[in-house]
Amino acid sequence: MSERSKLLLLVGTFVAAYFLPIEHARVQGAFLEGLYLLKDYARQHVLLCLVPAFFIAGAISHFVRQGAVMRYLGASAPRPVAYGVSSVSGAILAVCSCTVLPLFAGIYRRGAGLGPAIAFLYSGPAINVLAVILTARVLGLELGVARAVGAVAFAVVIGLVMATLFRREDEARLANGPDPFALAAQGEVPRRAGWQDATFLATMVAILVLANWGAPNQSVGLFAAVYRVHWHLTVLLLLVLAWMIWGWFERQELAGWVQATWAFAKQITPLLLGGILVSGWLMGRPGLDAGLIPSSWVASTVGGNSLLANFGSALVGAFMYFATLTEVPILQTLIGAGMGKGPALALLLAGPALSLPNMLVINSYLGPKKTFAYCALVVVMATVTGLLFGALAS
């Protein structure tokens, strides 16, 4: 950084501090909202969502053989296979835009092509079976089906576009071999059968899903039945996981797994928590009008089915943090206040998959150019899709 840049930064910081409007009630409330949102995230998502996701990501980077990743998600893998696997991954992962990040980082650094990795990154939080069903029940079948179809299509299209835009860069990355962060060495003799590694990972994913199984809005049905026993199943799977760790892995392997998990945690956690804090300052907690940006400003831009309404809805959704399933009751309130069906779909397609903390972490892995392209594709496609859906649904 040049001396002039340092001077401008210093002067800018002074001016911002000098005119900081801390005497305004909304500014004071927004500061607390950031802390409240950070506290809510720490209580509701870190132990049950983020920590298991870190361990899964560490296992992917340390235990999964690069050949397996390249066969199904690599740049040379058949496109129907690569994008088919990555685009429907969210059907089994009830995760938010932040919890999916360690999982994305794990497969990307293990050798997945940029396109399939991006498709996974989008689909993880967007194609949540529970969220799609809740959307259909609360907001209507039409909007629920549109969300499911749109999310799958978005994952594939955005992945393909990103792979095309950055083809040369991705080829150069893959030509250099596995990321040094991926600790498992190429060519070493496998210590377990492939089905054992697959079962080990599947068990951890099942623990992640069951531990975060939300209460359904009805007391009967499959989802309600699973909810009643989800903690029993989680404990049972934890015991199975402990047995696998004891019998299938050597001490050196487990030390490498913990080391890989810690590497993900220390890189992602500060950016994630800082982004959630800033998101709380700007937008407040979902459903509360306490952030720096008043909810009335948001509501006034999403009525009807204009281009501005759809774009505003997609853009606000992209920066706002939604915990899993919280977007549905928020949209129910906005629709009751006059939000059009098109902007509602735009928010459903952009909101769960993106957030400010999500963007900060993605930037640390992909760099600003790819991050901007990915976020812009999500917002633009959500805007256009919402505009078309609103016109057809009216």
Summary of the structure (lengths in Angstrom):
residues: 394
radius of gyration: 21.6
end to end distance: 53.7
largest distance: 66.6
contacts: 1388
relative contact order: 0.13
helix: 76%
strand: 1%
